Amino acid sequence: MAQKAGCNRLMINSDNMEVIDTMKNRGHSAGVATAVFDDCCFMAGDFSLTSFERCNREANKVAHELARFVKCSMTRDWFEKPMKILYLFL
């Protein structure tokens, strides 16, 4: 989606320090999520610059609520106008 919007630099924020550390280590993991980390690293390689940063849970609230909402909704792209559900969390 970021590439469709013309982005070539990506900053990924997470409140999970283990995820951030693993991604900063190029996705190397021996856990059950190894395939997910591998896929994320592969996709991150499509950008000219990618950074992984930890943020506190409160700062990540919009992303958390959006992820929870889209679990049970249709897949769709939105570029011109954000989904109305986002306004509830901003």
Secondary structure, 3 states (H helix, E strand, C coil): CCCCCCCCEEEEEECCHHHHHHHHCCCCCCCCCHHHHHHHHHHHCCCCEEEEEECCCHHHHHHHHHHHHHCCCCCCCCCCCCCHHHHHCC
